[in-house]
């Protein structure tokens, strides 16, 4: 009998509630989910269903109000902010819809910064290699304001992939891009996953992007919908 490998990421009975002007709002309700190493997981569902909140919890960028989050065998639920930041730096790459590049840094500096923070002696050499891998070798010395949206997202992908993270998290990575540019970013994202062997978890409204994932989870009103209702190809565009 073959043992089932431990999941690379595990959520156990996760709740997330926030206090607002109208009172307490329940964002996530009893989420239990395991993600296998090397898996590509798509999170889909209507706006406000909790997709991005769930992704932020997975990356330790937000804290659950109930339940436990384990990543690479480590329970990150109660880590302090400094420990969480170190854990993300060493094990995770995050790509946001709005790029989140540092405007006063060149593309090369944006990609090299997390490597420098991790103590890599060859930070700039590796950053140049990652920019070349996303087709931006000639734009290394340009600032974000001098680049198109698609180019900025390529820089963000290079920055996320440069430290060779075990897990890549992407929140609507094509949401601010036109169809052609979005398709190119999708190809690059899956190419980075294939090249580095990372587990990829992404939030998307794009049916064609969801359809490329190994598995799709649909959220509805803060809960995981039954599998027979999680038809990504027909419903992800809501």
C-alpha positions in Angstrom: 0.0 0.0 0.0 1.4 3.4 -1.0 1.4 6.2 1.5 -0.3 9.4 0.4 2.2 12.3 0.5 1.5 15.0 3.0 -0.1 18.1 1.4 2.1 21.1 0.8 -0.7 23.3 2.1 -3.5 22.4 4.4 -6.4 24.5 5.7 -8.5 23.1 8.6 -11.9 24.6 9.4 -10.9 28.1 8.5 -13.1 31.1 9.4 -12.5 34.7 8.7 -14.7 37.5 10.1 -14.2 41.2 10.0 -15.8 44.1 11.9 -17.4 46.7 9.7 -19.6 49.7 10.1 -22.7 47.4 9.7 -21.4 44.9 12.2 -19.4 41.7 12.0 -19.1 40.2 8.5 -18.3 36.5 7.9 -16.0 36.3 4.9 -15.0 32.6 5.1 -16.9 29.9 6.8 -15.5 26.5 7.7 -13.0 26.1 4.8 -11.1 22.8 4.9 -8.8 22.1 2.0 -5.6 20.2 1.1 -3.3 21.1 -1.8 -0.8 18.6 -3.1 2.8 19.5 -4.0 3.1 20.4 -7.6 -0.6 20.8 -8.1 -2.2 23.7 -10.0 -5.3 24.9 -8.1 -7.8 27.5 -9.4 -10.1 29.4 -7.1 -13.2 30.7 -8.8 -16.6 32.1 -7.9 -18.6 35.3 -8.0 -17.2 38.6 -6.7 -17.4 38.8 -2.9 -17.3 35.0 -2.5 -14.0 35.1 -0.5 -11.5 33.9 -3.2 -8.9 36.6 -2.6 -9.3 36.4 1.1 -8.7 32.7 1.0 -5.5 33.2 -1.1 -4.2 35.8 1.3 -4.7 33.4 4.3 -2.8 30.7 2.4 0.1 33.1 2.0 0.1 34.4 5.5 -0.9 37.9 4.3 -4.0 37.8 6.4 -4.9 35.9 9.6 -7.9 33.6 10.1 -10.2 34.2 13.0 -10.7 30.4 13.4 -9.0 27.2 12.2 -5.4 26.3 11.3 -3.1 26.9 8.3 -0.2 24.5 7.7 2.3 25.1 4.9 5.2 22.8 4.2 4.5 21.1 7.5 4.7 24.3 9.5 1.7 25.7 11.3 1.8 29.4 10.3 -1.4 30.3 12.2 0.3 31.8 15.2 3.6 33.1 13.7 4.3 36.7 14.4 4.6 39.2 11.5 8.4 38.9 11.3 8.3 35.1 11.3 5.6 35.2 8.6 7.6 37.6 6.5 10.6 35.3 6.6 8.5 32.2 5.9 7.0 33.9 2.8 10.4 35.1 1.7 11.9 31.6 1.9 8.9 29.5 0.5 6.3 31.6 -1.4 6.0 33.9 -4.4 3.0 36.2 -4.7 1.7 37.9 -7.9 -1.0 40.5 -7.5 -3.5 42.0 -10.0 -2.1 45.5 -9.6 1.6 44.4 -9.9 2.8 46.0 -6.6 6.2 47.0 -8.1 8.3 49.6 -6.3 8.1 52.7 -8.6 11.5 54.1 -7.6 13.3 50.9 -8.6 14.2 49.6 -12.0 12.8 46.2 -13.2 16.1 44.6 -12.3 16.1 46.1 -8.8 12.5 45.1 -8.2 13.4 41.4 -9.1 16.7 41.5 -7.2 15.3 42.9 -3.9 13.7 39.7 -2.5 16.9 37.8 -3.4 19.1 40.4 -1.6 16.8 40.2 1.4 17.3 36.5 1.4 21.1 37.0 1.4 21.7 35.8 -2.1 25.2 36.8 -3.2 24.2 36.5 -6.9 20.9 38.4 -6.5 21.4 40.7 -9.6 22.7 37.8 -11.8 19.7 35.7 -11.0 17.4 38.7 -11.4 18.7 39.3 -14.9 18.2 35.6 -15.8 14.6 35.8 -14.6 13.9 38.9 -16.6 15.3 37.2 -19.6 13.1 34.2 -19.0 10.0 36.5 -19.2 11.3 38.3 -22.3 12.4 41.5 -20.6 16.2 41.4 -20.8 16.2 44.7 -22.7 14.0 46.4 -20.1 16.0 45.7 -17.0 17.0 49.3 -16.5 13.5 50.7 -17.0 11.2 51.9 -14.2 7.6 50.7 -13.8 6.2 53.9 -15.2 8.2 53.4 -18.4 6.6 50.0 -19.0 3.2 48.7 -20.2 0.8 46.9 -17.9 1.8 43.6 -19.5 5.5 44.3 -19.0 5.0 45.3 -15.4 3.2 42.0 -14.7 6.1 40.1 -16.3 8.4 41.9 -13.9 6.1 40.9 -11.1 6.2 37.2 -12.3 10.0 37.3 -12.5 10.2 38.8 -9.0 7.9 36.1 -7.6 9.8 33.2 -9.3 13.4 34.4 -8.7 13.7 33.0 -5.2 12.5 29.6 -6.5 9.5 29.4 -4.2 7.8 26.1 -3.4 4.4 27.8 -3.7 3.3 30.5 -6.2 0.1 32.4 -5.3 -1.5 34.6 -8.0 -4.5 36.9 -7.4 -6.2 37.7 -10.7 -2.9 37.9 -12.6 -4.6 38.8 -15.9 -7.3 41.0 -14.4 -5.9 44.3 -15.5 -4.7 43.2 -18.9 -6.2 42.9 -22.4 -7.0 39.5 -23.8 -3.8 39.0 -25.9 -1.5 40.3 -23.1 -3.4 38.2 -20.5 -2.9 35.1 -22.6 0.9 35.7 -22.8 1.0 36.2 -19.0 -0.9 32.9 -18.5 1.6 31.1 -20.6 4.5 32.6 -18.7 2.9 31.8 -15.3 2.4 28.1 -16.2 5.8 28.1 -17.8 7.4 29.4 -14.5 5.5 26.7 -12.6 6.8 24.0 -15.0 10.3 25.3 -14.9 10.6 25.6 -11.2 8.3 22.8 -10.1 6.3 25.0 -7.8 2.7 24.5 -6.6 0.5 27.1 -8.2 -2.7 28.5 -6.6 -4.5 31.2 -8.5 -7.7 33.3 -8.2 -9.3 34.0 -11.5 -12.5 35.0 -13.3 -11.1 33.9 -16.6 -12.6 30.5 -17.7 -9.7 29.7 -20.0 -7.2 30.2 -17.2 -9.2 28.1 -14.7 -9.5 25.4 -17.4 -5.7 25.0 -17.4 -5.6 24.1 -13.7 -5.4 20.5 -12.4 -8.3 21.2 -10.0 -10.8 24.0 -9.5 -12.5 25.0 -6.3 -15.5 27.2 -6.5 -16.4 29.5 -3.6 -19.9 30.7 -2.9 -20.7 33.0 0.0 -17.5 32.1 1.9 -17.9 28.3 1.5 -16.5 25.7 -0.9 -19.4 24.7 -3.3 -20.1 21.1 -3.9 -17.9 19.7 -6.7 -20.9 19.1 -9.0 -21.5 22.8 -9.0 -17.8 23.9 -9.5 -17.9 23.9 -13.3 -15.0 26.3 -13.9 -15.3 26.5 -17.6 -18.9 27.7 -17.6 -19.0 29.6 -14.3 -15.6 31.2 -13.7 -16.4 34.3 -15.6 -19.1 35.5 -13.2 
